[in-house]
């Protein structure tokens, strides 16, 4: 039986991949009927997407799950009810930039129970697939742990991370010494952190470490703080505490169920 969530995810899946196909005629994906018939919304129309991978077989992305097809063999990869996050290229923040050329089309899916699935060889379909998975997390669970991060907290974290990599607070050498990461890696973090697995320890350490160090640097550069951060330290400290509590799962209802 189809639910409102099924309807919304079907619409998103079809819209996202249809638009991607218009922009790139050689996209390694095609709209197909959902063979599981779990969600029968558009009759015999395309309600699932088949991605031809550079690895074995293909992946079938439906409004409820991802399955792998190798010849006549079909196996579940992940159901969205279990999905709690994903990583692009690598789970190691410092490796994303270095590995981008060779592994731009790799995704790590993080599932309930600390399970992890790696999808290799997705080709250019990795980009619309990431867009769709972002919608899955948004519609199923309010971006998972981000339910506890209201717009104000998210804005504070965004400002602080961008200030740290784009502002004058840290030299390249200091970024390496303090965070064991270079500026390009932290730039990726600043741009992608809301779509990463917020429960991952390396992401938690990176975000909290950067903001703590930025707060310590404020007295040295108050004018730069006003320009790049533009809010009282007390507000940043409060947002940081909320972030800590959310990623540790201390706020009630961090895993809402649909």
Secondary structure, DSSP 4 states (H G I P E B T S, - for coil): ---HHHHHHHHHHHHHHHHHHHH-TT-SEEEE--TT-SS-SSTTS--EEEEE-SSSSEEEE-SSEEEEEETTEEEEEEEGGGEEEEEES-SSGGGHHHHHHHHTT-EEEEEGGGEEEEE---TTHHHHHHHHHHHHHHHHHSSGGGGGS-HHHHHHHHHHHHHHHHSSS--HHHHHHHHS--HHHHHHHHHHGGGS-TT-HHHHHHHHHHHHHHHHHGGG-HHHHHHHT-S-HHHHHHHHHHHHHHHTT-STTTT---
